[in-house]
Amino acid sequence: MLTPFFACFILNLVVVSQQQSNNLILGFGDSYTSGGGGSGSYPIVAGKLLNWQAKNFAVGGSKMNNIPAQLAKAGAVLNNATHIVFTTGGNDLGVASSLQAIIINNNYPAVADKTISLKPQLVSTYKLIKASVRPSTKIYALPYVDFISRGNKIPNEYDAHRLMDLLSDTVKAAAEEAGIGFIEAVKTAFAGHEMYSTDPYSAGLSGSGAAHPNAKGYSRIGEVVADYIKKN
């Protein structure tokens, strides 16, 4: 026969487990969120760390105009979502091609103007996501991680960082205008592990996975997201 103490302890564990199982985190957006699919994407990693349910509807190559289709695919699951995380806008800008324009052609002003021009569409996309879920659902836009090398390993490295800063600032400003959250810590999640470092969390600017996190990188983003959600 269980003592009152252990009976209460077990009951509390059951209650906590039920509370955790009622949380559902959904991912939307592009390849930074899809993570190539499977269990290695950051929404799934974050869900495991939080002991929450998690589903990922992001699709590699998606632009902002693909978000409505992803929301439609999620369907009734949206009504159960407690948290939404996503990245979008990177393909509308063309992050890799924009970085190449800076590195090869030293053309920061042109890509900066294009980045700033994304804000109205970002705001509209964020508001669409917000309108698709319950008012209590917490929604977080993520910046794109600054994966650019450190130590002048590529030409015009300083301006490449400026672009990542500007893209992050644009996403943040759009999130604030749309009234949703923004996980700023993701931007610097690869500090010390940028591309061409001794232990990179990102691929380089050419070849397979160019300008994207590797498996370690997606896992690291999941850790940062889980830590932020726990504290907020």
C-alpha positions as CSV (number, residue, x, y, z in Angstrom):
1,M,0.0,0.0,0.0
2,L,1.4,3.4,-1.0
3,T,2.0,5.9,1.8
4,P,0.2,9.3,1.4
5,F,3.5,10.9,0.5
6,F,4.3,8.6,-2.4
7,A,0.7,8.5,-3.6
8,C,0.7,12.3,-3.7
9,F,4.1,12.3,-5.5
10,I,2.9,9.9,-8.2
11,L,-0.3,11.9,-8.6
12,N,1.8,15.1,-9.2
13,L,3.9,13.3,-11.8
14,V,0.8,12.2,-13.6
15,V,-0.6,15.8,-13.5
16,V,2.7,17.2,-14.8
17,S,2.8,14.6,-17.6
18,Q,-0.7,15.5,-18.6
19,Q,0.2,19.2,-18.6
20,Q,3.2,18.6,-20.8
21,S,1.3,16.4,-23.3
22,N,-1.3,19.2,-23.7
23,N,1.4,21.5,-25.2
24,L,1.9,21.4,-28.9
25,I,4.5,23.2,-30.9
26,L,4.1,23.6,-34.7
27,G,6.7,24.7,-37.2
28,F,6.1,26.5,-40.5
29,G,8.2,28.2,-43.1
30,D,11.2,27.3,-45.2
31,S,14.2,25.0,-45.1
32,Y,15.6,26.6,-42.0
33,T,12.6,25.2,-40.1
34,S,12.0,22.1,-42.2
35,G,15.6,21.0,-41.5
36,G,15.4,18.6,-44.4
37,G,12.5,16.9,-42.7
38,G,12.5,14.2,-40.0
39,S,13.4,14.4,-36.3
40,G,16.4,16.7,-36.8
41,S,14.5,19.9,-37.4
42,Y,14.6,22.5,-34.7
43,P,10.8,22.4,-33.9
44,I,11.0,18.6,-33.3
45,V,14.3,19.0,-31.3
46,A,12.7,21.7,-29.2
47,G,9.6,19.6,-28.6
48,K,11.7,16.6,-27.4
49,L,13.7,18.9,-25.0
50,L,10.4,20.3,-23.6
51,N,8.7,16.9,-23.5
52,W,6.0,18.4,-25.7
53,Q,4.2,17.2,-28.8
54,A,5.6,18.8,-32.0
55,K,4.7,18.8,-35.7
56,N,6.5,20.4,-38.5
57,F,4.8,21.7,-41.6
58,A,7.7,23.7,-43.0
59,V,8.8,22.9,-46.6
60,G,12.3,23.6,-48.0
61,G,12.2,26.3,-50.7
62,S,9.1,28.0,-49.4
63,K,8.5,31.7,-49.7
64,M,6.0,33.8,-47.8
65,N,3.2,33.1,-50.3
66,N,3.5,29.4,-49.5
67,I,2.6,29.9,-45.8
68,P,-1.2,29.8,-46.5
69,A,-0.9,26.3,-48.0
70,Q,1.1,25.2,-45.0
71,L,-1.5,26.5,-42.6
72,A,-4.2,24.8,-44.7
73,K,-2.3,21.5,-44.5
74,A,-2.1,21.8,-40.7
75,G,-5.9,22.1,-40.7
76,A,-7.6,21.4,-37.3
77,V,-4.2,20.8,-35.6
78,L,-3.9,24.6,-35.5
79,N,-6.7,24.7,-32.9
80,N,-4.6,22.7,-30.6
81,A,-1.3,24.6,-31.0
82,T,0.1,26.3,-27.9
83,H,3.2,27.5,-29.7
84,I,4.1,28.4,-33.3
85,V,7.7,28.8,-34.5
86,F,8.8,29.7,-38.0
87,T,11.3,31.2,-40.4
88,T,10.2,32.8,-43.7
89,G,11.4,35.5,-46.0
90,G,14.8,34.1,-46.6
91,N,13.9,32.7,-50.0
92,D,12.0,35.9,-50.9
93,L,15.3,37.7,-50.3
94,G,17.5,35.0,-51.6
95,V,20.0,34.9,-48.8
96,A,22.7,32.9,-50.6
97,S,22.5,34.9,-53.8
98,S,22.4,38.2,-51.7
99,L,25.6,37.1,-49.9
100,Q,27.2,36.2,-53.1
101,A,26.4,39.7,-54.4
102,I,28.2,41.2,-51.4
103,I,31.1,38.8,-51.4
104,I,31.8,38.8,-55.2
105,N,30.4,42.1,-56.3
106,N,30.7,44.2,-53.2
107,N,27.1,45.3,-53.7
108,Y,25.7,45.7,-50.1
109,P,23.4,48.7,-50.9
110,A,21.3,46.8,-53.4
111,V,20.7,43.8,-51.2
112,A,20.1,46.0,-48.2
113,D,17.3,47.8,-50.1
114,K,15.7,44.5,-51.0
115,T,15.9,43.3,-47.4
116,I,14.2,46.4,-46.1
117,S,11.5,46.1,-48.7
118,L,10.4,42.7,-47.4
119,K,8.9,44.2,-44.2
120,P,5.3,44.9,-45.3
121,Q,4.9,41.4,-46.7
122,L,6.5,39.9,-43.5
123,V,4.0,41.8,-41.4
124,S,1.1,40.5,-43.5
125,T,2.3,37.0,-43.3
126,Y,2.8,37.2,-39.6
127,K,-0.7,38.5,-39.1
128,L,-2.1,35.7,-41.3
129,I,-0.5,33.1,-39.0
130,K,-1.8,35.0,-36.0
131,A,-5.3,35.0,-37.3
132,S,-5.1,31.2,-38.0
133,V,-4.6,30.1,-34.4
134,R,-6.2,30.7,-31.0
135,P,-5.6,34.1,-29.3
136,S,-3.7,32.3,-26.5
137,T,-1.3,30.6,-28.9
138,K,2.3,32.0,-28.6
139,I,3.8,32.8,-31.9
140,Y,7.5,33.3,-32.5
141,A,9.3,34.5,-35.6
142,L,12.9,33.4,-35.8
143,P,15.8,35.3,-37.3
144,Y,18.2,33.5,-39.7
145,V,21.3,32.5,-37.8
146,D,24.4,34.6,-38.6
147,F,26.5,31.8,-39.9
148,I,29.1,34.0,-41.6
149,S,32.7,33.2,-40.9
150,R,34.9,35.3,-38.5
151,G,38.4,36.4,-39.2
152,N,38.2,37.6,-42.8
153,K,37.9,34.1,-44.2
154,I,35.8,35.5,-47.1
155,P,35.8,38.7,-49.1
156,N,33.7,41.6,-47.7
157,E,33.0,39.6,-44.6
158,Y,32.0,42.7,-42.6
159,D,29.2,43.6,-45.1
160,A,28.0,39.9,-45.1
161,H,27.5,40.3,-41.3
162,R,25.7,43.6,-41.9
163,L,23.3,41.8,-44.2
164,M,22.5,39.2,-41.6
165,D,22.0,41.9,-39.0
166,L,19.7,43.9,-41.2
167,L,17.6,40.8,-42.1
168,S,17.3,40.0,-38.4
169,D,16.3,43.6,-37.6
170,T,13.7,43.6,-40.4
171,V,12.2,40.3,-39.1
172,K,12.2,41.7,-35.5
173,A,10.5,45.0,-36.6
174,A,7.9,43.1,-38.5
175,A,7.2,40.8,-35.6
176,E,6.7,43.8,-33.3
177,E,4.3,45.4,-35.7
178,A,2.3,42.2,-36.1
179,G,2.2,41.7,-32.4
180,I,4.0,38.3,-32.2
181,G,7.2,37.2,-30.5
182,F,10.7,37.1,-31.8
183,I,13.5,34.8,-30.5
184,E,16.5,37.0,-30.9
185,A,19.0,34.6,-29.4
186,V,18.7,32.4,-32.5
187,K,20.7,35.0,-34.5
188,T,23.9,34.3,-32.5
189,A,23.3,30.6,-31.9
190,F,26.3,29.6,-33.9
191,A,28.8,31.9,-32.2
192,G,32.2,30.2,-32.3
193,H,30.8,27.7,-34.8
194,E,30.3,29.7,-37.9
195,M,31.1,28.4,-41.4
196,Y,34.8,27.6,-41.9
197,S,35.4,27.4,-38.2
198,T,37.0,24.3,-36.7
199,D,33.6,22.9,-35.6
200,P,31.1,24.6,-37.9
201,Y,27.3,24.4,-37.4
202,S,26.7,25.5,-40.9
203,A,27.7,24.6,-44.4
204,G,29.6,27.1,-46.5
205,L,28.4,29.1,-49.4
206,S,28.6,26.4,-52.1
207,G,27.8,22.8,-52.5
208,S,25.2,20.7,-50.7
209,G,23.4,22.5,-48.0
210,A,25.0,25.9,-48.9
211,A,24.1,28.7,-46.5
212,H,22.2,26.3,-44.2
213,P,22.7,24.8,-40.8
214,N,24.1,21.2,-40.6
215,A,22.8,18.6,-38.2
216,K,24.6,20.2,-35.3
217,G,23.2,23.6,-36.3
218,Y,19.6,22.5,-36.5
219,S,20.0,20.8,-33.1
220,R,21.5,24.0,-31.6
221,I,18.6,26.1,-32.9
222,G,16.2,23.6,-31.2
223,E,18.1,24.0,-27.9
224,V,17.9,27.8,-28.1
225,V,14.2,27.8,-29.0
226,A,13.4,25.3,-26.1
227,D,15.4,27.4,-23.6
228,Y,13.6,30.6,-24.7
229,I,10.2,29.0,-24.5
230,K,10.8,27.6,-21.1
231,K,11.7,31.1,-19.8
232,N,8.8,32.8,-21.5
